[in-house]
Each structure stands twice: as structure tokens, then as C-alpha cells.
Amino acid sequence: MSAEAISTSPNDRAQQLLRVLIQRYISDGQPVGSRTLSKDPALDLSPATIRNVMSDLEDMGLLSAPHTSAGRIPTAKGYRLFVDTLVRFRQPDEDDIDRLRAKIRSKADDASALVASVSSMLSEITSLAGVVTIPRGQHTSLRQIEFLPLSDNRILAILVINDREVQNRILHTDREYSASELQQAANFINDNYGGTEMMHVRDRILEDLDKTRHSMNQAMHEIISVAQSAMEGATNVSPEFVLAGETNLMEFAELSDVDTLRRLFDAFSRKRMMLDLLDRSINADGVQIFIGEESGFEILDNCSVVTAPYQLDDDTIGVLGVIGPTRMAYDRVVPVVDITARLLRKALSH
């Protein structure tokens, strides 16, 4: 078989070999050679033919050859073809489904406990890291802020949180500020941070104040600098997502060295990165699979993220999923993520 013969897509024989090779690599974690494949009952091919087909698949970018082994391993492109056309998904075990259903029902009245429970169950069933975003509506966003001058160098900061909640803060300043100065500062905050999660507003204000130190009006800079402290009391809210089972990733050789784990766990702690990835699934129709560099984050190049949105009635309110190595058992993991989203939706609707 020439490379040109499968330059567009592998033929049936090459696809079957790719399927068997990926399944074996997912199971063993070791590069797969032609001798190993020749003994597989699913392949009725000679070692020479297998070597030729593997060479063609490598030319197509579906396999790669580690320097330390004569075997081959799948590339992200190979996994993508496998997931899209070759994998045979398996229905989750009834026992796992029953456990999921029971756990979700038992926590359905407490959103925070429910999210933590689902994240933990996803991790337990898949032996990967489970992640679930807090349902929309549980987030706390700044809608508006207003300032009123008081006596004795004090300012009343009025914060409108989400659509209804109003919180008041007394701010102590070094001097008096006019109503027009306070209005100008309030307009700046509302224009730049209105609609932003409270847990991010304060950090963003501090970042922006540093950037505009030499260009912003001094009085406005002082007021906003004091006002950012008003955000502290309003940021004590639930995290935007819950991650469970990160230590499961230590069991996979490709992720287990100390430096990789340190950078991976650091990436998990960077909420903006995780939320950016999860938010890409919020309007998806069903399960989404990000393989390797498809995530857009270099630290996840050796990982896959499987996600699914979950709804309340007809509104998508969150995303759940798992994070693991690219050689995760997609045939098991994808159906588990899918049915968990469906069970969560059913529980929330009641």
C-alpha cells in the first residue's frame, strides 16, 4: 500500500489497524509494534503488511514513533479520527448509573453539594479528574456601584450584585471628594467591570490601576483604589467550578513526573484558563472532546477534556466533564459524561 493510497483518509484495513493499535495503547500505555499487532486476532495481516500500513499512518500524521521504541503511538490527529469514526462506545454499567442517580437525587436541593458530589462521582467512575461548573445563577456578578459622600472623609459605596441584591460599604478616605469626582469613578467602574464576576473585579481593578497610574486623574485613581476594598466582602462566594480527583492523573506515566504534575495542577488553579475551556462547551449540542492541543493550552497538550453541558428546563446553566491523558478510555468515558449530564438535568428539573 502506497502512502498516496491513503493520503486523504485510511482505507478499511488501515482504519482497523489504527483502531486496534489505539485500543492497545490506551490499555497498556506502551508503544505498539508490528510484532504485537500481528498476534492480535482482530487483524489478519502479516508483520510486513502491518509495518507498511503503520508507516503509511505515520506519514499521514496519525501515528508517531518515540525515539526510545520501535513501536508507534497515536497522535492527537490519530485520536481525533479514532473518536470521530472508529471508537465503539459502551453503555455505562448499570451499577454506576444507579450510583450516579442516587447521589444526584440525594443532593438535588443543595446546588453546591450537588456540584461537588457530581464532580467526585465522575472522578470515581472514570478514574480521572472530574470537573463541574457551578450552575449559572449561583454566580455573583457586579451589576452596578454608586458612591455617596459622607462626613468625616467617608464614602458610602452601594453595590448592586446580580439583579437584586444590594450591599453597602463605608469607605474611609484621606480627604473629602466631591459628588462629581465620585460619579466619575463610579462611571469608570460600571463601564469597565459591570457584569464581571465579583471574585475577578477586585483583581482586575488592581491590574488596571497599575496600568493607568500615570494617565488617570489623581482623584479618580485614589477613589477607585479605595473602592476596590469594597469588593472584598462581596467576593466570599462559591467557586465557579469544582474539580475532584486530580491525583488520579498521577497514575498515568505520561503525566506523572513531578514537573508535569506541578504545571498541570498550577493550570487547574488558574480559573480563567479552566473557565475559558469549559465555556466553549456551554452552548454545545452534547458531548465535546478536546484532544491534546485542541484545548488551546500548551499544558494540556498531553491531556484530553471531555465535556457536556447540562440544562435546567431549556436553559443551559453549566458544564461538566473529565480531564485525563489523551490515552483515556474514550469508549467508557464519553458515555459516562453524557449520561451524567442527562441525569443532572433530570434531577434539576424536579
N, C-alpha and C positions, 0 to 999 in steps of 0.2 A: 504493500500500500504506500503510495507516494504522499508526501506532505500536501501536494496540491489537491489530492483527492478529498482531503478533509479540511481544506483551508477555510471553508465557510463554517461548517459545523461537523462534528464527528458523525460517522455513519453508525449504524446499529451496533456493529461489532465493537467499535471504539467506545461508544457510549456504555455498553455493557461492561467493558473492561474498566472504564473510568468509575462506574458505579461500584464495582467490586473493590477496586483499589481504595476509593474513598471510604467505603464501609469498613474495610480492614484497618485503614489508618486511623479512623475515628475510634475504633475499638482498641487498637494496640498502641497508638502513638509512635510507631516506628516506621521509618521509610520502607516502602513496599517494593520488593524486587521482582523480576520476571520469574525467578525460580519459585517464589512463594505463590505467585498468581497461577503458575502452571499447574499447581496442585489443587487449585480451587475447583470444586465440582461444577460451579456455575459457568466456568469458562472451558470450552473445548478447543483450546488453542495450543500450539506448540510454543516452547520457550522462545524460539526465534521470531515467530509471528508476534508474540507478546512484546518482545523487545522493540520490534518495528513500530507497533501501534503506540507503545509508550513514548517512543521517540517523536512520533507524529503529534501526540497530545502535548508533549513538551514544546514542540515548535509552535503549537497553537497558543501557548501560554496557559494551558490548563493544568500542567504538572511542572514541578521543578525538581532539580537534583541537588540535595545537600552535598556540600563538599566532602563531608566525612562518611558518606554512604553511597553504595551503588544503586540504592533504591530511589524511588520517587515519592514526593508528597504533593498533595493538591495545592494549587494557588488559590487566591481569593476568587479569581475568574473560574477556576475549576469548581470550587464550592458553589458559586452562583449558578452554573449550569446544572450541577447536581440538585440544588434546592429547587430550581425553577422547573426542571423537566424529568429528573431521574429518581429522586427520592420517593420512597413508598411510605407515606405517613401511617403511623399506628395509632389506633384508638387508645387513649389512656386507660390504665387499669381501673376497673370499677371500684376497687377499694380506694384508690387515690381520688377518684371523683367523689365518692361518698365522704371521704375525709374533708375534701375541699368544701363541699356543700354544707356539711355540718359546721365547719369552722366559720364559714361566711355567715351562715344563719345566726350563729351564737353571738356575733359581733355587729350585726346589722344596725343596731341602734346607736352605735358609737363610731363615728367616722374615723377618728384617729386610731382606735383599737382595731377597726376593720382593716384599714390600710396596712398597719403593722402586721396583722395576722396573715393577710393575703401574701404580703412580701415574704414572710417567713415560710409559709406553706409552699410557695413557688420554689424557694431555695431548697427546701427539704425534699420535694418530689423530684426536682431536676438535678440536684446536687451541684447547682450553680449559684450565682448571686441573683437574688430576686429583688425587683425594684417596682414600686407602685407610687404614682404621684398622688398627692392629697387632692380630693375632689375639688373642682372649682366651686367657689362659694365658701370654702374653708380658708381661702387665702385672705390676707389683709392688705389692701392697697390704699394708698393715699389718693383721695379724691380732690381735696382742697385744703388750703391752710389760709388763715387770716390772722392778722396781728392788730391788737388794740393797745394803745399806750396807757399805762397806769402811772400812779405816783411813785416816787422814790426809785426812779430808774428801773422800773419793772415793765414788762410787756406780757400781755395775755395772748398766748398762741392758741388758736382754735383749730383743731384738726378734724376734718370730716373723713372718716375711714369707711371704705367701701361706699355704699349708697346712703346709709342711715346713721351709723354710729358717730357720735361727736365726743371728742376728748379735749379737755382744756389743760394747758400747761402754763405755769407762771415762770417767765424767764427773767433772770436778774442780769442787768447790763451795767456797764461802767459809766454810762451817761444817758441822757434822755434823747429820744428820737422822735421826729415829727411824724404825724399821721401819713404825710405824703411819702416819707422815706420808708415807713413800714409797708405801705401799699405797694411801693415799687419792689421791695424784697419779696412780698407775698406773690406778686405777679410773676416774678422770676421763678420762684419755686413751683407754682402751679403750672406755668407754661412748660417747664423742663422736666418735672417729676410727677405731674398728675397722672394717675393710673399705674404708677410704679409700685411694686411690692414693697411694703414697709421695711422689710429686712434689707432691702437694697438701697432705699432712699438715702439713708444716712451716709453710707459708703460712697455713693455717687456724688453727694453734695461735697464731701471732703475732697474727693478727687478733682471735682470741677473748681472748687475754691482754690486749690493749689495751682491749677492751670490758668485761672483768670486773676490771680493775685495782683498783677501789675496793670490790668486793663479795666477792672471793675471799680466802680465808685466805692470809696473807702467806707462810707456809712453803710452802704448796702452789703459790702463784704462782711462788715462786723455783725450786722443783724443776722445774715444768713449763717455765719459761723456760730452764733449763739443759738439760732433756731435748730441747727442740726441736733443739738442735745435734746430738743423736744421730741425727737423721733425715737429716742431710746426706750421710753416707756411703752411705745406702741409696737415695738418690734418683737415683743415676747409672744410669738405666735408659733403655731405648729410648723415644722419644716415642710418644704414644698414637695418632698418625696421621701420615701422610706426605703433604705437599702438593707438587705439582710443576706447573710451567708457569704460575705466577701472572702472569708477564709477558705471556702470551698475551692477557690481558684488556686490555692497553694498546692492542691493535689495534682495539678497538670504541669508536667515537666517544662513546657514551653513558657509558662508564666511563673515558675517557682523560684527563680533566682532572686536574691534579696533586692537588687537594684530595680528589676522589673516590677516586683510587688510594691516597692516603695513608691515608684512613679505611678503605678496603677491606683493604689489607694489614695495617693495625693490627688489624682484626677477625679476620683469619686467624690472627694471632699470639695472640689470646685463646682459649686452648684450651677453656675452659669453654663458650664460645659455639658453637664448631665441634662439640664433642663432644655438646652438647645437641641440635643439629640432626641429627647423624649417628645418635645413639642412638634418635631417633624412627623410624629405618628398621630397627633391629636385628631387630625381630620382624615386619617387613612381609612380605607374600607377593609377592615380585617387586619390580619397579621402582617407586620412589616419585618423584614430581616435585613440588618445591616452587617455585611461581612467584611472584616478587615478594614481597609482604607475607605470603604463606603461610608463609614461613620464621619469622616472628615477630621478626625482627631488622631494624630500620629500614635499616641499612647495606646490606642485601641486597634492598632494595625494587626495584632495577633489575636484579636477578640471578635466575637460576633454578638450582636444585640438583637434579641427577638422581642418585639413589642406588639401590643394590641390595645386599641382604645376601648374604654368602657363608658356606657351611657346611663343616664337617668331619664326614663321616658325616651324622647327622641333627641335629647341633648347630650353631646359628648362632654363628659366632665373630668376625664382623667385618662391616664395611660398606665399599663402595667407590662411587665416583661421580665426577661432574664438576661444576664450578662455572663458570658463564658468564653472559652477558647474557640477559635474558628473550627476546631475539630469536635465540636459538640455533637451530640446525637440528635440531629435535626428531626429525624423521624419520630422521636419521642417528645422533644421539647416543644416544637411548633404546635402540635395538638393540645398540649398541656396549657400553653399560654392562651390559645384560642378559647378553650372551654372554660378557663378561669375567668376570662373577660365576660363570657356569656353568663356564668353563674353569678358573678358580681353584679352584672346588670339586672338579673332577675331578682336578686336579694334587695337591691336598692329600690327597685320599682314597687316593692311591697313595704 
